[in-house]
């Protein structure tokens, strides 16, 4: 069975470790994590993940929304936001990147799992249809 590779982008180390462990318990692989938008783009290029879990507020000059815009345009990889920010302004900006999901922190493990599975399925289906 193929274990999907997920890049976790989270600037709080303890939170990133918790998410990584929860993802591994769900059967996914998490080869690396990133703490900034710039690092997320570099690590996406290096590891070619199947999906990116992206926080919005990150260290560095680039937030998660801008990093998502670049990742989706350059790599065509699904991104799910995992964030504490649910205000209207942030949601409006995030919607423009057409994310595969938007999960509020704190989150339930089953919500994370179902969002990941739906995003991966939709992405695989889209790729199969493009190859036809």
C-alpha angles and dihedrals in degrees: 000000000000115000111213115234114232127191112211114208109193128137097207108080097207091050092047091051091049092050091046092052093047091050091049090051088054090055101259127124121234107193095175144356130216132209101197139039092246091052091047091057092048093047092046089056093047100044104028095215123199091229140005124221104205131194113205103219108058140162116268133036097301124070125211094263093058091043090051092051090055096042093050093047096045103035107019092224122150116251128200119195114226105185148135091227113098102148118132095250092053092044091051091051092045094050090061089066091056096228122199090233146348118216123183121223128268089049138186115241092231090055090052092047095048093047091050093047093048092048093048092047093048092048093049091047091050092050092049091051092048091053093055 
